[in-house]
Amino acid sequence: METCNISVLLANAATVYIIASVFYLIVTRSFGTPFANALKKYPNLMNIKKASSVRRCRAFFIGILLAIIGLCIFRPFSSCGN
């Protein structure tokens, strides 16, 4: 009985994206919305938005890196050949 009919590369890429997304949601949950809060009082504070964007981008890419490392260590799709 054959159980794996997927591309290992595609499965790994999807897993990396899912893990990175979950990591992003967990890490950025406490960041709040500094830009939206500041805009209520001062509409010209684009630097707050840029700084927040950089932090969130960094968190997402750290999640991608951690997911890749995890996949290299655990190799969950190694039994599925191309």
C-alpha positions in Angstrom: 0.0 0.0 0.0 1.5 3.3 -1.1 0.9 6.2 1.4 2.9 9.1 -0.1 2.0 10.6 -3.4 3.3 14.1 -2.8 6.3 16.1 -3.9 8.7 16.1 -0.9 10.0 19.6 -2.0 6.4 20.9 -2.0 5.6 19.3 1.3 8.7 20.8 2.9 7.9 24.2 1.5 4.4 24.1 2.8 5.5 22.9 6.2 8.0 25.7 6.4 5.4 28.3 5.6 2.9 26.9 8.1 5.4 26.8 10.9 6.7 30.3 10.1 3.1 31.6 10.1 2.3 30.1 13.4 5.6 31.4 14.9 4.8 34.9 13.5 1.3 34.8 15.0 2.7 33.8 18.4 5.6 36.3 18.5 3.7 39.3 17.1 0.6 38.8 19.3 2.1 41.0 22.0 3.4 43.7 19.7 0.1 45.6 19.6 -0.7 48.2 17.0 1.6 51.1 17.6 0.9 52.7 14.2 -2.8 52.7 14.5 -2.7 54.0 18.0 -0.3 56.8 17.1 -2.3 57.8 14.1 -5.2 58.7 16.3 -3.2 61.5 17.8 -0.5 62.3 15.2 -1.2 61.4 11.6 2.4 61.9 10.4 4.2 59.2 12.3 5.3 56.8 9.5 8.5 55.9 11.3 6.5 53.9 13.8 4.9 51.9 11.0 8.3 51.2 9.4 9.8 50.0 12.7 6.9 47.8 13.4 7.0 46.4 9.9 10.7 45.5 10.3 10.1 43.7 13.6 7.3 41.7 12.1 9.2 40.8 9.0 12.2 39.7 11.1 9.9 37.5 13.2 8.5 35.8 10.1 11.9 35.1 8.6 13.2 33.8 11.9 10.2 31.4 11.9 11.1 30.3 8.4 14.7 29.6 9.5 13.5 27.7 12.5 11.1 25.6 10.4 13.9 24.8 7.9 16.2 23.7 10.7 13.4 21.6 12.2 12.7 19.9 8.8 16.4 19.2 8.4 16.6 17.6 11.8 13.3 15.7 11.9 12.9 15.0 8.1 9.1 14.2 8.4 8.8 13.5 4.7 11.9 11.3 4.2 9.8 8.2 3.7 8.0 9.8 0.7 10.2 9.5 -2.4 9.8 11.6 -5.5 
